[in-house]
Amino acid sequence: MSDLATPLLYIWDGDTMKAFWTFVQIMKLLKKNFEMSQNTISFQLQMLYKLIQITDSKFAEYLKENDSHNCYFAFRWIICLFKREFMKGKTDDYDDCLTVWESVWCINSFDNIEPESETATTNERVRKNIEKSNCSSPNHEEYGRPSTPKKLSNVELYLLSLSLAIIRKERDLILSKKFDACEILKHFNTLHLKENLNELLLNASQIWHWLKFDGGEEKLYTDESEKKSITTEEDFEILNNDCIKSDISTSRDVSFEWSDVCSSNFVFN
């Protein structure tokens, strides 16, 4: 938890009281990641692998062959909100880390935005507020044995989107060097990603948009036995010819034109 607390002390110039209460709010948002049962974080890692399967079946199969389909390499990313990956080595420069955190808070704000009908009466608004307050009150599940979640929150989806953006950036190197399980874990846990911050955030936002608004999230919760995703050569050609456009000329990676991706499968081959 010190990974989450130290940037807050930096923001508040050592004011421990302000840093503490900010930390409290962060822990309210992320507390389920620290359950003793680890049900929530395990579910997120399972969904991350399924997301890789949907978008990059070749790399998903490689991870499975090398006993890395548990996605343990992403455990620290999610728990620490990518703090170590976006820190400048051996310094106290938190600027890029805080930029990533700001993007997380922005996504979290969507949970508090609920469109209201123009014709909604005052009584209806009052009833909705009462229902919200009742839902936010403590219940037995909160203090009892944690149950396995069935759906990801907006923030969890975004963290998986950023994780996938990082994985896509590194997958070619891993495949070309034929890393085994230990090497995959070491590689992902020793990354320093400051030079690629803007590109990664751009790709993460595109992936999150695809998940939330273009049917990607539904695929995560679809049983493979009911509907199996198939990546064809035709799909790959569509991506190559129409969708992949580089926004950053100095980078070897690509970013996607979202209006084109919406009309095709968001996959690698």
ABEGO torsion letter per residue (X at the ends): XAAAAAAAAAAAGGBAAAAAAAAAAAAAAAAAAABAAGAAAAAAAAAAAAAAAAABAAAAAAAAAAGAAAGAAAAAAAAAGGAAAABBBGBABAAAAAAAAAAAAAAAAAAABBBBBAABBAAAAAAAAAAAAAAABBBAAAABBBBBBABBBAAAAAAAAAAAAAAAAAAAAAAAAGBBAAAAAAAAAABBAAAAAAAAAAAAAAAAAAAAAAGAAAAAABBAAABBBBBBAAAAAAAAAAABBBABAABABBBBBAAAAAABBBBBX
